[in-house]
Amino acid sequence: MSPFWRRERPLHERLAEQGGLTVPLEPGRDVAPWHQAGVHGVARPRQWDAVSSVEADLPGDTVSFVALEDGTLVVEEDVPDDALAPLADAVELSIAAPYRAVATRKSETVWAVAANKIVVAELSDEIGGDTVEIAVQEGAQTVLVDGAETFGSLRSLEALAAGLPAYVIRADRIDGDLWEVEVSPL
């Protein structure tokens, strides 16, 4: 029989075993951890929902903005809305508003822009800060406004988690009573 058709273990496995080199197996599995990211092409989770490059005439080297469903662009930097239009148009080829976008200058006129979909809610509660975190578990509730614990409840935010026995809500003010909201069940 030719050496190609042998049924014995390959030389590299036999030499590794003789040298005391073995691949650690995961508990409960009889194979090596080849399913992990970085091995055999398993992709890492993506960071952005949309990425593009576009030519734009903007001041500075970075700009971030939020696009609302009605087409309004909310930007913290001193940049005119019409100058952001090329960035928003490039993102909206892949995803629809609302989204949060970040753009970085790559050359004199070329910008890279990346965006993630967001949930926007209009909150009627009077909130004395720009960031709110609410955690509810086993009947206990913790409310943080700008990192400081507060007492009471924020009914408009809590309504977004109706029906969930345990959850965490994080809300960041976009502008006025518009908030970017993320509800995570526990």
Number of C-alpha atoms within 10 A of each C-alpha: 5 5 7 6 7 9 7 8 8 9 9 9 12 13 11 12 12 10 9 8 11 11 10 10 12 10 7 6 8 9 12 12 13 12 11 12 12 10 10 9 10 11 10 9 7 7 10 12 14 20 19 16 18 18 16 17 13 17 13 11 12 15 20 18 22 26 22 19 12 8 12 12 20 16 19 11 12 9 15 12 13 10 13 20 13 16 23 25 11 19 25 17 11 12 15 16 22 22 25 21 23 16 21 16 21 14 10 11 11 15 23 19 23 23 27 19 17 17 15 21 18 16 17 12 12 8 13 9 13 15 18 23 21 20 19 19 14 8 7 8 15 15 20 16 17 14 12 10 12 11 10 8 13 16 11 13 23 17 9 14 18 9 8 15 12 16 19 20 19 17 22 17 19 22 14 9 13 16 22 20 22 18 19 13 14 11
